Amino acid sequence: MTTFGLPFFLEDTTGRLSGSEFVDLHNRMHLSLKQTLRDAHHAAYVIYDLSSRASRGGLLVPLATLDFGSNNALGTVKIGDGDHVSMNQYLVKSGGYVSKSRKFRASDGQDYRWTLQADGDWQCTNAKNGYHIATYSMKPAGEPQYASSSGCMLTVEEAYPHLVGELLASLTIVRHIEQHNL
C-alpha cells in the first residue's frame, strides 16, 4: 500500500450500528459493516474489506464477525480466522467502575484502549505508550444533514491498516455497549 503521510479518513455513511459503509476520502480503503441476521435471539454482523476485494471462491472473506445475544446482550466476536471469543473477554473494562474505557488485544499482540471522550467521540490509543491509533468522531451538533453521509468519521493512523477490521469490530462493540447501557 502506498504511503501518503495521511491517516485513513473513513467516512461513516449511515452512523448507525445496524450497518454502514466506511469509505476513505482518498479512496484507499472501503470497509463494510453488514447486518446478516436479526431475530428474537440474536443479531449478527460481518465486517468486510471491499477495497482489496479479497475473496475465496468468489466470496468475500470477513475481517470480523460479531454476534450479539437477545435483548442486545453482548455475545461473541471472531477476528479473521481466529476463534469465537466472548465480547466481555475480548473487550475488558479498564480505568475503574465508572470509566467509559475498554481494552482489547489485537492480532499484533499489542493492547489498545477505546475511551469515550467528553465530546462524544471515541479515541483509541496504544494501552502501553498512549500513542494515538484511531478516533471515531460524531457529527458536530448544529451541522447540517448531508445527502450521502452521516457526518461521522473513523480516522485511523496510516501505520495501522492491518488493524482496521479489529478497530471497526471493537468500535462497534463499545458503541453498542454505550448505546444499550451494558
Disulfide bonds with the S-S distance in Angstrom:
none
